[in-house]
């Protein structure tokens, strides 16, 4: 016989249905900056002309901006999916935004 609860049947939620999913997007947000760096390195190795463009200020600006935007989007996706351990996505977004912070600091300090 089921035990009586104070919650009605239509509001009770199983823990699996409550949104405790594996943190796939949160974990992926940690990998954005290394993947973009590896892709830029591979392109620079394949084509030296393109490598010079990537090393220039515009190429670096696009790369660090893409890193921070993709990290943020993956973090938002992990929160929408209600993944387990939400701190993974939040810290991943901060880590993927670090290259942008370093780029802006370098511009301000003219490094």
SEBA-882890 format. One line per field, with one value per atom (N, C-alpha, C, O): residue in one letter; atom name; x, z, y. Coordinates in pm, 1 decimal, padded with zeros to 6 digits. Layout:
N
resn: c(A:...);
name: c(CA:...);
u: c(X:...);
w: c(Z:...);
v: c(Y:...);
END
This chain:
111
resn: c(X:X:X:X:X:X:X:X:X:X:X:X:X:X:X:X:X:X:X:X:X:X:X:X:X:X:X:X:X:X:X:X:X:X:X:X:X:X:X:X:X:X:X:X:X:X:X:X:X:X:X:X:X:X:X:X:X:X:X:X:X:X:X:X:X:X:X:X:X:X:X:X:X:X:X:X:X:X:X:X:X:X:X:X:X:X:X:X:X:X:X:X:X:X:X:X:X:X:X:X:X:X:X:X:X:X:X:X:X:X:X:X:X:X:X:X:X:X:X:X:X:X:X:X:X:X:X:X:X:X:X:X:X:X:X:X:X:X:X:X:X:X:X:X:X:X:X:X:X:X:X:X:X:X:X:X:X:X:X:X:X:X:X:X:X:X:X:X:X:X:X:X:X:X:X:X:X:X:X:X:X:X:X:X:X:X:X:X:X:X:X:X:X:X:X:X:X:X:X:X:X:X:X:X:X:X:X:X:X:X:X:X:X:X:X:X:X:X:X:X:X:X:X:X:X:X:X:X:X:X:X:X:X:X:X:X:X:X:X:X:X:X:X:X:X:X:X:X:X:X:X:X:X:X:X:X:X:X:X:X:X:X:X:X:X:X:X:X:X:X:X:X:X:X:X:X:X:X:X:X:X:X:X:X:X:X:X:X:X:X:X:X:X:X:X:X:X:X:X:X:X:X:X:X:X:X:X:X:X:X:X:X:X:X:X:X:X:X:X:X:X:X:X:X:X:X:X:X:X:X:X:X:X:X:X:X:X:X:X:X:X:X:X:X:X:X:X:X:X:X:X:X:X:X:X:X:X:X:X:X:X:X:X:X:X:X:X:X:X:X:X:X:X:X:X:X:X:X:X:X:X:X:X:X:X:X:X:X:X:X:X:X:X:X:X:X:X:X:X:X:X:X:X:X:X:X:X:X:X:X:X:X:X:X:X:X:X:X:X:X:X:X:X:X:X:X:X:X:X:X:X:X:X:X:X:X:X:X:X:X:X:X:X:X);
name: c(N:CA:C:O:N:CA:C:O:N:CA:C:O:N:CA:C:O:N:CA:C:O:N:CA:C:O:N:CA:C:O:N:CA:C:O:N:CA:C:O:N:CA:C:O:N:CA:C:O:N:CA:C:O:N:CA:C:O:N:CA:C:O:N:CA:C:O:N:CA:C:O:N:CA:C:O:N:CA:C:O:N:CA:C:O:N:CA:C:O:N:CA:C:O:N:CA:C:O:N:CA:C:O:N:CA:C:O:N:CA:C:O:N:CA:C:O:N:CA:C:O:N:CA:C:O:N:CA:C:O:N:CA:C:O:N:CA:C:O:N:CA:C:O:N:CA:C:O:N:CA:C:O:N:CA:C:O:N:CA:C:O:N:CA:C:O:N:CA:C:O:N:CA:C:O:N:CA:C:O:N:CA:C:O:N:CA:C:O:N:CA:C:O:N:CA:C:O:N:CA:C:O:N:CA:C:O:N:CA:C:O:N:CA:C:O:N:CA:C:O:N:CA:C:O:N:CA:C:O:N:CA:C:O:N:CA:C:O:N:CA:C:O:N:CA:C:O:N:CA:C:O:N:CA:C:O:N:CA:C:O:N:CA:C:O:N:CA:C:O:N:CA:C:O:N:CA:C:O:N:CA:C:O:N:CA:C:O:N:CA:C:O:N:CA:C:O:N:CA:C:O:N:CA:C:O:N:CA:C:O:N:CA:C:O:N:CA:C:O:N:CA:C:O:N:CA:C:O:N:CA:C:O:N:CA:C:O:N:CA:C:O:N:CA:C:O:N:CA:C:O:N:CA:C:O:N:CA:C:O:N:CA:C:O:N:CA:C:O:N:CA:C:O:N:CA:C:O:N:CA:C:O:N:CA:C:O:N:CA:C:O:N:CA:C:O:N:CA:C:O:N:CA:C:O:N:CA:C:O:N:CA:C:O:N:CA:C:O:N:CA:C:O:N:CA:C:O:N:CA:C:O:N:CA:C:O:N:CA:C:O:N:CA:C:O:N:CA:C:O:N:CA:C:O:N:CA:C:O:N:CA:C:O:N:CA:C:O:N:CA:C:O:N:CA:C:O:N:CA:C:O:N:CA:C:O:N:CA:C:O:N:CA:C:O:N:CA:C:O);
u: c(00084.5:00000.0:00089.8:00182.5:00064.5:00149.7:00133.4:00025.6:00244.0:00242.7:00179.7:00204.7:00100.0:00041.8:00150.5:00237.7:00142.7:00235.8:00157.1:00037.3:00227.1:00160.8:00151.7:00080.4:00222.7:00218.7:00117.3:00105.4:00044.6:-00045.4:00034.4:00152.6:-00030.5:00037.8:00095.1:00202.9:00027.3:00072.8:00192.8:00252.0:00230.2:00346.5:00468.2:00578.0:00451.5:00566.4:00649.8:00596.2:00781.7:00870.3:00977.7:01038.1:01000.0:01107.9:01241.1:01250.8:01344.4:01473.7:01534.1:01603.8:01510.1:01561.1:01486.5:01545.7:01358.8:01279.6:01298.6:01256.9:01360.2:01378.2:01487.4:01506.4:01558.3:01658.4:01800.4:01889.8:01823.7:01959.8:02026.8:02029.5:02080.8:02145.9:02295.8:02345.8:02366.1:02512.0:02556.2:02496.3:02659.0:02699.9:02782.5:02901.3:02719.7:02791.2:02826.4:02940.8:02730.6:02758.1:02844.9:02928.2:02826.2:02911.1:03056.3:03147.1:03077.9:03213.9:03270.2:03388.7:03186.3:03232.2:03272.8:03358.1:03213.3:03249.9:03394.0:03454.4:03449.3:03590.9:03682.2:03795.7:03634.0:03718.5:03717.2:03785.9:03641.4:03627.6:03760.4:03801.8:03827.2:03952.6:04061.1:04125.6:04084.3:04185.9:04151.7:04241.4:04024.6:03985.8:04007.7:04056.3:03972.6:03994.1:04143.6:04187.3:04221.3:04366.4:04424.9:04510.9:04380.0:04428.8:04387.5:04465.3:04266.4:04221.6:04303.8:04341.3:04331.8:04413.4:04555.0:04614.6:04609.0:04743.1:04746.1:04840.9:04641.6:04636.0:04625.4:04688.0:04546.6:04534.5:04666.1:04706.0:04733.9:04862.8:04968.1:05054.0:04962.7:05057.6:05027.9:05119.2:04899.8:04861.6:04889.5:04928.0:04870.4:04887.5:04960.6:04901.2:05086.7:05161.1:05100.4:05108.4:05039.6:04976.7:04859.2:04841.2:04780.5:04667.6:04716.5:04652.1:04829.2:04887.5:04925.8:04907.6:04979.3:05013.3:04888.3:04890.1:04779.5:04653.6:04598.8:04546.9:04610.5:04559.9:04640.2:04585.3:04770.5:04854.9:04834.5:04865.9:04782.8:04757.0:04651.7:04585.7:04636.9:04545.2:04400.5:04327.0:04359.5:04221.4:04193.5:04087.3:04287.3:04268.0:04259.4:04176.6:04345.5:04342.9:04213.5:04153.7:04171.0:04046.8:03927.1:03843.4:03919.2:03808.4:03815.8:03713.1:03934.4:03950.1:03910.5:03840.5:03955.0:03921.6:03775.3:03713.9:03718.4:03576.0:03492.0:03392.2:03531.6:03460.6:03470.4:03373.6:03585.7:03602.9:03508.7:03443.8:03500.9:03415.1:03267.5:03188.6:03228.8:03087.9:03045.6:02938.5:03128.6:03093.4:03089.4:03002.8:03181.9:03178.0:03051.3:02992.1:03009.4:02886.1:02764.3:02674.4:02759.9:02646.6:02637.5:02527.9:02751.5:02748.6:02703.9:02635.4:02742.9:02699.0:02548.8:02480.9:02497.6:02353.1:02279.8:02176.1:02334.3:02273.2:02271.5:02174.8:02378.1:02381.6:02280.8:02224.4:02257.9:02158.4:02017.1:01928.7:01995.5:01863.6:01832.8:01719.8:01933.0:01914.7:01903.8:01870.0:01932.4:01931.7:02024.0:01984.9:02149.1:02246.7:02290.9:02281.7:02338.5:02392.9:02521.9:02590.6:02555.5:02675.7:02685.4:02770.9:02600.5:02598.9:02726.6:02752.7:02806.8:02929.9:03028.3:03114.4:03017.2:03106.8:03090.4:03188.8:02966.7:02941.9:02980.7:03032.1:02956.6:02988.4:03139.1:03187.4:03212.7:03359.3:03414.9:03513.1:03352.6:03395.2:03377.7:03461.4:03269.1:03249.5:03354.3:03401.7:03390.5:03494.0:03628.3:03703.0:03659.1:03786.7:03790.7:03894.5:03679.1:03679.2:03680.2:03711.1:03647.4:03653.9:03790.8:03818.4:03876.3:04009.1:04094.2:04162.1:04094.3:04171.8:04124.9:04206.3:03994.3:03943.4:03991.3:04027.8:03991.4:04040.1:04188.4:04229.9:04266.9:04409.1:04431.4:04520.8:04351.4:04363.7:04330.4:04401.2:04222.6:04184.6:04287.8:04318.6:04341.4:04446.4:04569.4:04633.7:04603.8:04719.4:04697.7:04791.5:04575.2:04546.5:04554.9:04606.9:04504.2:04507.0:04648.6:04684.3:04729.2:04865.6:04966.0:05085.6:04917.7:04999.8:05114.5:05230.4:05078.8:05179.3:05203.5:05284.9);
w: c(00000.0:00000.0:00000.0:00080.6:-00087.6:-00093.2:00030.9:00089.3:00068.0:00183.9:00145.3:00035.8:00232.1:00201.2:00209.3:00296.0:00119.4:00118.7:00118.8:00090.5:00151.0:00153.5:00013.8:-00005.6:-00083.1:-00219.3:-00301.8:-00288.0:-00387.3:-00477.8:-00579.4:-00601.6:-00640.3:-00733.8:-00853.9:-00901.6:-00903.4:-01024.3:-00999.8:-01096.3:-00874.3:-00848.4:-00803.4:-00797.1:-00771.7:-00734.7:-00857.0:-00962.4:-00843.4:-00956.9:-00919.1:-00812.2:-01007.4:-00989.3:-01003.6:-01078.9:-00932.1:-00937.8:-01077.2:-01115.1:-01154.7:-01292.3:-01381.1:-01471.3:-01357.0:-01437.1:-01391.5:-01461.4:-01276.5:-01224.1:-01297.4:-01272.2:-01385.7:-01463.8:-01418.3:-01451.0:-01345.1:-01302.0:-01412.2:-01408.5:-01510.5:-01623.1:-01607.9:-01530.8:-01682.6:-01679.6:-01738.6:-01835.4:-01682.9:-01724.7:-01853.6:-01851.4:-01964.3:-02091.4:-02141.2:-02178.9:-02141.5:-02188.3:-02089.6:-02130.2:-01961.1:-01861.1:-01875.3:-01861.1:-01903.3:-01924.6:-02056.0:-02064.4:-02157.7:-02287.4:-02279.4:-02356.4:-02187.7:-02176.1:-02128.6:-02150.9:-02063.3:-02022.6:-02143.9:-02143.4:-02246.4:-02358.3:-02474.4:-02574.0:-02464.4:-02576.6:-02611.4:-02727.3:-02515.2:-02543.0:-02597.7:-02696.2:-02538.9:-02597.2:-02738.3:-02821.0:-02766.7:-02900.3:-03003.3:-03113.2:-02969.1:-03062.0:-03082.9:-03194.8:-02977.0:-02990.1:-03078.0:-03161.8:-03060.3:-03142.1:-03288.1:-03378.2:-03312.4:-03450.0:-03516.7:-03633.3:-03443.2:-03498.9:-03527.4:-03628.1:-03440.1:-03461.3:-03585.4:-03663.7:-03602.6:-03718.6:-03848.7:-03948.6:-03847.5:-03966.9:-03996.3:-04112.2:-03892.8:-03911.5:-03965.9:-04044.1:-03926.1:-03977.5:-04122.7:-04201.2:-04157.4:-04293.0:-04393.3:-04507.1:-04352.2:-04443.6:-04371.9:-04285.9:-04403.9:-04336.7:-04357.6:-04268.5:-04474.5:-04497.4:-04402.7:-04346.0:-04386.7:-04294.4:-04150.7:-04067.4:-04120.8:-03987.0:-03950.4:-03836.1:-04047.5:-04021.0:-03993.3:-03910.9:-04062.9:-04038.9:-03899.4:-03831.4:-03857.2:-03725.3:-03612.2:-03506.5:-03633.9:-03528.7:-03517.6:-03414.0:-03621.6:-03618.0:-03515.1:-03459.8:-03490.3:-03387.3:-03416.1:-03324.6:-03541.8:-03575.7:-03555.0:-03504.8:-03593.0:-03575.2:-03429.6:-03391.4:-03348.6:-03204.9:-03142.8:-03057.6:-03185.4:-03131.4:-03161.5:-03074.5:-03283.7:-03321.0:-03242.3:-03197.8:-03225.2:-03152.1:-03006.2:-02954.8:-02938.5:-02796.0:-02776.2:-02678.2:-02869.0:-02859.3:-02884.6:-02816.1:-02982.7:-03009.5:-02890.0:-02856.6:-02826.1:-02709.2:-02596.9:-02536.7:-02568.6:-02457.7:-02490.9:-02403.8:-02615.9:-02654.6:-02652.1:-02600.7:-02707.2:-02706.4:-02564.2:-02532.1:-02479.2:-02339.8:-02269.9:-02192.8:-02297.0:-02237.1:-02289.5:-02212.3:-02420.0:-02476.6:-02422.6:-02395.8:-02406.5:-02349.9:-02203.9:-02158.3:-02131.4:-01992.1:-01983.6:-01899.6:-02069.4:-02071.7:-02109.3:-02051.5:-02206.6:-02244.6:-02130.5:-02114.2:-02051.7:-01939.2:-01831.6:-01764.3:-01815.0:-01717.2:-01767.5:-01689.1:-01899.1:-01956.1:-01943.2:-01912.7:-01966.5:-01953.2:-01808.1:-01780.4:-01715.7:-01571.6:-01540.5:-01478.3:-01586.7:-01566.0:-01420.7:-01345.7:-01384.1:-01251.1:-01238.2:-01338.1:-01121.2:-01089.3:-01174.5:-01262.7:-01150.3:-01234.0:-01225.6:-01314.0:-01122.3:-01109.7:-01221.3:-01252.9:-01282.0:-01393.1:-01510.1:-01567.0:-01545.2:-01655.6:-01622.9:-01708.7:-01499.0:-01459.9:-01459.5:-01511.4:-01402.2:-01401.1:-01542.5:-01577.5:-01623.7:-01761.8:-01841.1:-01925.0:-01814.9:-01882.8:-01839.9:-01921.4:-01713.1:-01665.0:-01727.7:-01768.6:-01735.4:-01794.2:-01943.4:-01995.2:-02012.4:-02155.7:-02183.1:-02294.9:-02084.3:-02100.8:-02062.0:-02088.6:-02000.2:-01960.4:-02077.5:-02062.3:-02194.9:-02305.6:-02347.7:-02385.7:-02341.3:-02373.9:-02272.5:-02309.0:-02145.8:-02041.3:-02061.5:-02048.6:-02092.9:-02118.0:-02242.3:-02243.9:-02345.3:-02467.3:-02439.4:-02484.6:-02365.1:-02333.1:-02242.5:-02259.3:-02146.9:-02059.6:-02140.6:-02116.7:-02236.4:-02322.5:-02407.5:-02431.3:-02453.5:-02531.5:-02445.1:-02488.7:-02323.3:-02235.3:-02192.1:-02181.7:-02167.1:-02120.8:-02237.0:-02214.9:-02358.1:-02480.6:-02474.3:-02499.3:-02440.7:-02433.8:-02568.4:-02581.3);
v: c(-00117.3:00000.0:00124.7:00132.9:00220.4:00338.5:00425.9:00436.6:00487.0:00575.9:00709.8:00760.3:00766.7:00897.5:01006.5:01003.0:01100.1:01212.7:01341.9:01344.7:01448.1:01577.7:01639.0:01737.4:01582.4:01634.9:01557.7:01436.0:01627.5:01555.3:01474.2:01500.2:01376.8:01288.3:01362.9:01327.2:01464.0:01530.7:01623.5:01671.9:01649.5:01734.9:01655.7:01710.9:01526.9:01446.1:01415.4:01381.3:01427.3:01409.2:01308.6:01316.9:01214.8:01119.2:01191.7:01288.6:01146.0:01215.6:01212.2:01306.4:01107.3:01103.1:01200.8:01260.1:01218.3:01311.3:01454.9:01547.3:01475.7:01610.8:01686.9:01806.0:01622.4:01691.7:01666.1:01744.1:01561.1:01529.8:01449.0:01326.0:01520.9:01457.5:01470.0:01551.8:01387.6:01395.4:01527.9:01574.9:01588.9:01723.4:01725.3:01757.7:01690.8:01686.7:01827.0:01852.2:01917.0:02052.8:02129.6:02210.6:02105.0:02170.1:02128.5:02210.5:02001.0:01953.0:02005.7:02038.1:02014.2:02064.7:02211.3:02255.5:02287.6:02429.2:02446.5:02551.5:02344.4:02349.0:02331.5:02379.2:02264.3:02225.7:02324.5:02302.2:02432.3:02525.0:02590.6:02587.1:02649.4:02721.1:02627.4:02663.2:02509.7:02421.1:02373.1:02356.9:02350.4:02304.4:02414.9:02388.1:02538.0:02649.7:02671.6:02698.3:02660.7:02675.6:02565.4:02592.6:02443.1:02332.1:02348.6:02317.0:02397.7:02420.3:02530.6:02518.4:02637.8:02745.9:02696.9:02735.1:02613.2:02558.6:02469.1:02473.9:02387.3:02298.3:02378.2:02342.8:02485.1:02568.2:02638.1:02648.8:02685.7:02753.5:02657.4:02698.1:02531.6:02433.6:02397.0:02371.3:02395.0:02357.6:02469.6:02442.8:02592.8:02705.7:02818.6:02883.7:02843.8:02950.9:03089.8:03174.4:03114.2:03244.3:03264.4:03372.2:03160.1:03168.0:03177.2:03241.0:03114.4:03122.5:03264.2:03306.1:03339.3:03479.5:03561.8:03653.2:03528.6:03599.1:03567.8:03656.4:03441.3:03401.6:03463.1:03494.1:03480.8:03537.3:03687.5:03746.2:03750.7:03894.6:03929.5:03841.5:04055.1:04103.3:04064.4:04027.4:04072.5:04039.0:03889.7:03853.1:03804.4:03661.3:03621.2:03538.5:03680.4:03650.2:03703.1:03637.4:03821.3:03879.1:03789.8:03765.9:03741.0:03652.4:03521.6:03470.4:03467.9:03341.9:03351.1:03263.8:03457.0:03467.5:03503.3:03461.3:03581.0:03611.7:03487.1:03464.5:03406.2:03280.5:03186.5:03118.3:03182.6:03096.6:03136.6:03051.0:03264.3:03307.6:03291.2:03254.5:03317.9:03303.4:03157.2:03124.8:03068.2:02925.5:02869.8:02788.4:02912.8:02869.1:02913.9:02838.4:03037.6:03088.4:03014.3:02980.7:02988.1:02915.2:02773.1:02723.8:02707.0:02572.2:02573.9:02482.4:02678.0:02689.5:02713.4:02654.3:02799.0:02823.1:02694.8:02662.4:02622.2:02494.6:02394.2:02319.6:02392.1:02298.2:02338.4:02252.0:02468.0:02510.9:02483.6:02449.2:02498.7:02469.9:02320.7:02282.7:02236.8:02092.1:02047.8:01932.8:02138.7:02110.4:01993.2:01894.4:02008.5:01902.8:01896.0:01993.2:01779.6:01757.8:01838.1:01859.3:01882.0:01960.3:02086.5:02094.2:02184.6:02305.7:02387.1:02468.6:02367.7:02444.8:02412.4:02494.5:02293.2:02258.5:02355.1:02402.2:02383.7:02475.5:02618.0:02689.6:02660.2:02797.2:02818.8:02919.4:02726.7:02738.1:02723.7:02789.1:02638.5:02624.4:02753.3:02786.6:02826.2:02954.6:03055.5:03134.6:03053.2:03145.2:03110.2:03199.1:02981.3:02939.9:02971.4:03012.7:02952.4:02982.1:03132.2:03173.5:03214.4:03359.9:03415.9:03532.9:03335.9:03385.4:03434.5:03536.1:03367.3:03423.2:03562.0:03646.3:03586.0:03719.6:03821.6:03933.3:03784.1:03874.3:03906.5:04021.7:03805.1:03827.8:03913.7:03998.3:03892.6:03972.5:04119.0:04209.1:04142.1:04281.1:04346.9:04464.9:04272.3:04327.7:04360.3:04462.5:04275.6:04302.8:04426.6:04502.7:04447.7:04568.1:04692.9:04795.7:04684.5:04800.0:04835.6:04953.0:04731.7:04754.9:04760.6:04779.1:04745.0:04747.0:04646.1:04679.0:04523.7:04416.8:04356.4:04265.0);
END
